[in-house]
Amino acid sequence: MTQIAQALETVKPTAQDALGDSVTFSPIRWKTGWPHHLRRVPPFRDDATASITRSEVFAFGEDVRESGFAREQIIDFLGACFAYVAGQSNQVMQMQAFLRNKGNASQLLAAVRKLDGVGAVEAYGALVATGLPPKFASAVAYFLAGEQESGEASKPVIICSNRAKVAGLAKDADWTAEEYGEYLAALASARDAYDASLPLDAVEWALREFARRSE
């Protein structure tokens, strides 16, 4: 039994498990360090702590698509997406520094605008090419692609070193688009053997949860 299969059998994920997954973050910490040159601050309240669910980040992604990939909606979406991925870790400061670089921010906004209808691996590759760390690149692609349906194999999912280890992939730093494709294929194969009706992100969530329980 592969570790992905073991994770699925142990965690027994549902689609709602992934959508309802929430992360605690500091809205005021994000707002005070948000780059002025973007001329827009994500619509966070001035709270010390708050939580955000995947479902809520998906809603920001839907706003981007419905707006025709308008700049303001993209900035709001990036704020929500990065808040979910970074949580209360030091990655908050790393991503603020990334966005404060005008060249990085410009490349990222341009890349996001070109993602409409683009496949998972290609979208990931385009985002990583901007210098965005793999975990954040995969999350931007994931949330922009919209909520996942049962049995979909081609949608993006989030990557990090813990998920990679459970998936049996040794690489945990600079993931190429090809390696990201291998990760998606490994998840889809295990999902189809376990329950082909599961959305792919439920498998990814199970890997994260399994890794967390094993710590």
Secondary structure as UniProt FT lines:
FT   HELIX           3..11
FT   HELIX           15..20
FT   STRAND          22..25
FT   HELIX           27..33
FT   HELIX           36..38
FT   STRAND          50..53
FT   HELIX           54..66
FT   TURN            67..68
FT   HELIX           71..86
FT   TURN            87..88
FT   HELIX           91..100
FT   HELIX           102..113
FT   TURN            116..117
FT   HELIX           120..128
FT   TURN            129..131
FT   HELIX           134..144
FT   TURN            150..151
FT   HELIX           161..166
FT   TURN            167..168
FT   HELIX           177..195
FT   TURN            196..197
FT   HELIX           200..214
//
